[in-house]
Amino acid sequence: MKELHFAGNALDELRAFPVHAKREAGFQLDRIQNDLEPSPNYS
C-alpha cells in the first residue's frame, strides 16, 4: 500500500468536509493507495 502525504493543511481541510464528502474522498484515496484508478463519482 502506498503512503499518503498531505501538503500544508490539506488533511485538516479534508477533515472539515461534510460526512458524505469525507467518505467519498476516503474511498478514492484508498483506491489510489492500492494502485487503482479513482472511480467516477455516480452518487
C-alpha positions in Angstrom: 0.0 0.0 0.0 1.3 3.4 -0.9 1.7 6.0 1.8 -0.3 9.3 1.5 1.3 12.7 2.2 -0.8 15.7 2.6 0.6 19.2 1.7 0.2 22.1 4.1 -3.2 21.9 5.8 -4.8 19.6 3.2 -5.6 16.9 5.8 -7.3 19.4 8.1 -9.3 20.8 5.2 -10.3 17.2 4.3 -11.4 16.6 7.8 -13.7 19.6 7.7 -15.7 18.3 4.7 -19.2 17.1 5.2 -19.5 13.4 6.2 -20.6 12.2 2.7 -17.7 14.1 1.0 -15.2 12.6 3.5 -16.5 9.1 2.9 -16.1 9.6 -0.9 -12.7 11.1 -0.6 -11.6 8.3 1.7 -12.8 5.7 -0.8 -11.0 7.4 -3.7 -7.8 7.8 -1.6 -7.9 4.1 -0.7 -8.1 3.2 -4.4 -5.1 5.3 -5.2 -3.1 3.8 -2.3 -3.8 0.4 -3.7 -2.6 1.2 -7.2 -6.1 1.6 -8.6 -7.5 4.4 -10.7 -10.0 6.7 -8.9 -13.5 5.6 -9.8 -16.0 8.1 -11.4 -18.5 9.6 -8.9 -22.0 8.5 -9.7 -23.7 9.4 -6.4 
